[in-house]
Amino acid sequence: MTDYRAVMKLLVQQRSYRQIEQQLGCSHRTISRSNQVLRSLGIRTVDQVLALTDDELDELFVDGRSTGQGEFVPIDFDAVVKARTGRNKQTLQVLWARYTTTPALPASFITATTGFASWWRLMSMRPV
């Protein structure tokens, strides 16, 4: 995650966008957003930037990424293979829609990957 406080500090010190991009490895858009916040709040000194709390920065720079939608739902690989073979093949889009609407079962990522590994071993040992 971007250190907006550092970006704002460098902007107040009159550094160019390119210098900030090189020093912090952030995008032009991130620097522009930080500059807009500085102008809207009327911040002109490094002390004012350092006075901003973490909560205030979180409110100013909302992370728009989505978060997880609940518990991990293990995939029933046998059902997927069965649905994808034979005459009446369902599209992956239909299978994905069904998977995303399935209620979550209490399972961990490790349990799911272990289940996949054992399924894969079984499938690779079967004669084709």
C-alpha positions in Angstrom: 0.0 0.0 0.0 1.2 3.5 -0.8 2.6 5.6 2.0 0.5 8.7 1.3 2.1 10.6 4.2 5.5 10.3 2.5 4.1 11.3 -0.9 2.4 14.4 0.7 5.6 15.2 2.5 7.6 15.2 -0.7 5.0 17.3 -2.5 5.1 19.9 0.2 8.9 20.0 -0.3 8.3 20.9 -3.9 9.6 17.6 -5.4 8.6 16.8 -9.0 6.2 14.0 -9.8 9.1 12.1 -11.5 11.3 12.4 -8.4 8.5 11.1 -6.2 7.7 8.2 -8.6 11.4 7.2 -8.6 11.9 7.6 -4.9 8.7 5.9 -3.6 7.8 3.7 -6.6 4.2 5.0 -6.8 2.1 6.0 -9.7 1.5 9.4 -11.2 -2.2 9.1 -10.3 -1.4 8.4 -6.6 0.8 11.6 -6.5 -2.0 13.5 -8.2 -4.6 12.3 -5.7 -2.2 13.3 -2.8 -1.7 16.7 -4.4 -5.5 17.3 -4.7 -5.9 16.4 -1.0 -3.1 18.8 0.0 -4.8 21.6 -1.9 -8.3 20.9 -0.6 -7.1 20.8 3.0 -4.8 23.8 2.6 -1.7 21.9 3.8 1.5 23.7 3.1 4.1 22.5 5.6 5.7 19.2 6.5 4.6 19.6 10.1 0.9 19.8 8.9 1.4 16.6 7.0 3.0 14.8 9.9 0.2 16.0 12.2 -2.3 14.0 10.2 -3.3 10.8 12.0 -3.6 7.4 10.4 -7.3 7.5 10.7 -7.5 10.8 8.9 -5.3 9.4 6.1 -7.5 6.3 5.9 -10.6 8.6 5.5 -8.9 10.8 2.9 -7.5 7.9 0.8 -10.2 5.2 0.7 -9.0 1.9 -0.7 -11.6 1.0 -3.4 -10.6 -2.6 -3.7 -13.1 -5.2 -2.8 -12.6 -7.5 0.2 -13.3 -11.2 0.5 -16.9 -12.2 0.5 -16.9 -14.5 3.5 -15.5 -17.9 4.1 -13.6 -20.0 1.6 -15.9 -22.3 -0.4 -14.1 -25.5 -1.4 -14.5 -26.5 -5.1 -16.0 -29.9 -5.8 -13.7 -30.9 -8.6 -15.4 -34.2 -9.4 -18.7 -32.3 -9.9 -16.9 -29.9 -12.2 -15.4 -32.7 -14.3 -18.7 -34.5 -14.4 -20.5 -31.3 -15.5 -17.9 -30.7 -18.2 -18.0 -34.2 -19.8 -20.7 -35.8 -21.8 -23.3 -34.4 -24.1 -24.8 -31.6 -22.0 -21.7 -29.5 -21.2 -22.4 -26.5 -19.0 -20.3 -23.4 -19.7 -17.7 -22.4 -17.2 -19.7 -19.2 -16.7 -22.7 -21.2 -15.5 -20.5 -23.3 -13.2 -18.7 -20.2 -11.8 -22.1 -18.6 -11.1 -23.2 -21.7 -9.3 -19.9 -21.8 -7.3 -20.1 -18.2 -6.2 -23.7 -18.5 -5.0 -22.9 -21.7 -2.9 -22.9 -20.9 0.8 -19.5 -21.2 2.5 -18.6 -24.3 4.5 -16.1 -24.0 7.3 -12.9 -25.0 5.6 -9.5 -23.5 5.5 -7.3 -22.8 2.5 -4.9 -25.6 3.5 -7.8 -28.1 3.7 -8.9 -27.1 0.2 -5.5 -27.3 -1.3 -4.9 -30.7 0.4 -8.2 -31.9 -1.1 -7.2 -30.7 -4.5 -3.8 -32.4 -4.3 -5.3 -35.7 -3.3 -7.9 -35.4 -6.1 -5.1 -34.6 -8.6 -3.1 -37.6 -7.5 -6.2 -39.8 -8.0 -6.9 -38.3 -11.5 -3.4 -38.7 -12.7 -3.2 -42.4 -11.6 -6.4 -43.3 -13.5 -6.0 -44.8 -16.9 -7.2 -42.5 -19.6 
